[in-house]
Amino acid sequence: MVRQNWQNAMERVTDRRRILQIMGLGAAGIATGQWSAKADDKATRIEGALASSGNSPETKIAAKAVSAASSVPKGDKPNGLLAEPAEVTQSEISDLEKARRLIAESRARMDQIKDYVCTFVKQERIGTKLLTPQVIHMKGRTEPHCIYFSFQTTHKGREAIFFPAKFSNKLVAHEGGWAGYLAGTMNLEPTGRLAMSDNRHPVTEAGINKLVTRVYHSWHTDLQPEHDISIEYGVSLGNRSTTMVQTKHDHRQPEFHYHVVRLYFDDELKIPVRFTGFDWPARKGDTPPIVEDYQFQNLKVNVGLSDRDFDPANPAYSYKR
């Protein structure tokens, strides 16, 4: 009787080995090969234990372990169950997840950036008209949030300071030339008509830190795996190397403001240095029109800005006394 039980156990283990070998030759063979080989090795060890130990309690326990390893619920993927996180390669991570990691890294990087200076180049479409690019000397501070603009081309001579904690949430600005001399310094509502003239966004949304926050939330809440996302590495932007993430939405949806967005991450600084948004074309096959393009050129971070850099009384500025 004992011998018969031993022979039956041997046959069951051998049958399981054959099943695993057949599985290894099937459509999922490549994916499950490593898993099958491990189970096959276990079966070999149990066969040896059976041959030497007969039908002992230890042998029964080992046989159950082989049975459990051989039994995979329908629809499960053995390689997915056995893979360790360290075994996941970069190519196996979706572009969506890569994009989310890039913006999350930028958000963490912004926590280390207290201030910055740059040449801010912006181009926006107001109504149906694409305005001429504006070149602006920009200073920014992340905490407390402050912005200084000095216009170098269009509206040359205009200056604007947004230091909400000091100036009661007003935009302190003046025009260049005779217009600035006659009107003097103005305290404007950030969303008012004058402050929003030739601008798609209020100054309350200006700055790299604000851009990172907006993109972080939209990519984590609105983007889904079915959306068109692509990543290009080593894209030159001026003299900087960047990683460009493009998101594309063929159909208008309430949560998406653009047909195509291209966001360029500086490979050294780990933060965005360009954002370009395109509208849906009027006709299929037409080139998507630019809605807005923002570039942060010659960017330097943590330069040590102070309240003086956001004060109209700064003698380096041209505010009328």
Secondary structure, DSSP 8 states (H G I E B T S, - for coil): -HHHHHHHHHHHHHHHHHHHHHHHTSTTHHHHHHHHHHHHHHHHHHHHHHHHHTT-HHHHHHHHHHHHHH---TT--HHHHH--GGG--GGGS-HHHHHHHHHHHHHHHHTT--EEEEEEEEEEEETTEE---EEEEEEEEETTEEEEEEESSTTTT-EEEE-TTTTTT-EEEE-SHHHHHHH--EEE-TTSTTTTTT-SS-GGG-SHHHHHHHHHHHHHHT--TTSEEEEEEEEEETTEEEEEEEEE-SS--TT---SEEEEEEETTT-SEEEEEEE---SSTTS---EEEEEEEEEEEE-----GGGG-TT-TTS----
